[in-house]
Amino acid sequence: MKKPKKRKKSSPLKKLMNIAETLWKLKAKHRDGNRCSLCESTKILQVDHCFSRTCKELFLEIDNATTLCASCHTKKSFSVHGFDELVREHVEKRVGKDRFEEMRAIYKKNAPFDWTFDKLEKKIQELA
């Protein structure tokens, strides 16, 4: 009989990151009226990163967040019918051209960035 696998304990930094990400999602959904920013559906809402979540510096930026329903999020993720461009246009309109270009530059640069306790605590305060 096999023993059940033990779950790895999350590090304190990972737990803090999870709290920050949850706040980021809640703030985005609240800002977007708890509906999809493209089709206005209120079913199965998800929060999308306009610029990839692999860019750690933009990962928790509220300006990089857009609330989408599961259907629109899937279409955006797979570039169906230009949905990825629709999201980019929506974000640029919402945050303004200057801020959008600032985020694009950060994304393209993708400089090394590590979340520390201090950075995460500051971001949590900003998101709360």
N, C-alpha and C positions, 0 to 999 in steps of 0.2 A: 504494500500500500504506500503510495507516494505521499510525502508530507506536503502540505500547502506551502507555496512560496511565500516568503516573508516580503512584505512591502518595504521598499527603501524609505527611510525617513527623509522628508524634505529638509533641506538646510534652512536656517532662519532667513537667509537672503532670498531663497526661492519662495518661501511663504510670504514674505513682504512683497515680492514681485507679483504673486498671485492676487494679493489684496489690491495692489495698484492697478492691475489689469481689470479686475472686477469693477473697481471704481471708474476706470476709463470707459468701460462698456456701459455702465449705468449712466454716466454723464452724457455720453454720446446719444444714447437712446432718449434720454430726457430732452436734450437739446433738439433732437429731431422729432419730437412730439410722439415718441413711441410708435412710429410708423416708418415704413420703407421710404427712403428719400427719393426713390425713382417711381414706384407705382402706388405708394401710399397704403399698401397692405399692412395689417397689424398682426398677421400670422407668422409665426416662426421667425422672429427677428434675430439678426446677427449683426455684429459690428465688423466692418471691413476696414482694412488698412489701404488707403489710396496708394501710398508708397509702401512697398513690401515690408512685412514685419521682420524681415531679416536685417533691416537697417535699425540697429538697436537704439540709435539716437532719436529716431522718429517713432519708435514702438509705442510709447505712451503719450504721444502728442495728440491732444484732443482735435486739433485742426486736421490731423491725418485720419480721423475716424469718420465713418459714414455708416448710418444704420440702413441695412438692406434686409429684405425678406430672403428666405432661403433660395427662392427661385431666382431673384435678381442677383444674389450673391454668386450662385452657381454660374449664371450667364456671364457675369463679370469675370469670374475666375478663369473661365475657359474662352474668354473673348468672343462670346456669341453675339452676333448682331451689333457689334460695336459697343457693348455694354461697358467694357473697360474704359472706353473714351467718354461715355456718358457720365460715369462716376468721376473721372478726372475733371470734366467740365463743371459738374455740380460742385465739386470741392473748390475749384478755382473761383467760381462765382460766390461761394459762401465765404471763403477766407480772403479773397482779393488776389489780384495778380502778383503783387509783390511778395506776399506771404507764400503763395503757391510756388513761385520761383525760388524762394529761399528754401523751402522744403525739398524741391527738386534738386537744388545744388547740394544739400546735405545728403540726399539719397545717392546722387551720382558720386560724390566724394567717398561716402561710406567709410569714413575714418574709424579707426578702432575706438570703441566706446564701451565702457563697462559700467553697469549699474552698481553703485555702492549703497550701503545703508543710508548715508547722508543724502545722496541723490534721490533714492526711493522715498525717504521720509519727506523730503521737500516736494516731490511730485505728488505724493499722497495728500499732503496739505493743499496743494494746488487743485487737485481733483475733487477734494471733499467739499 
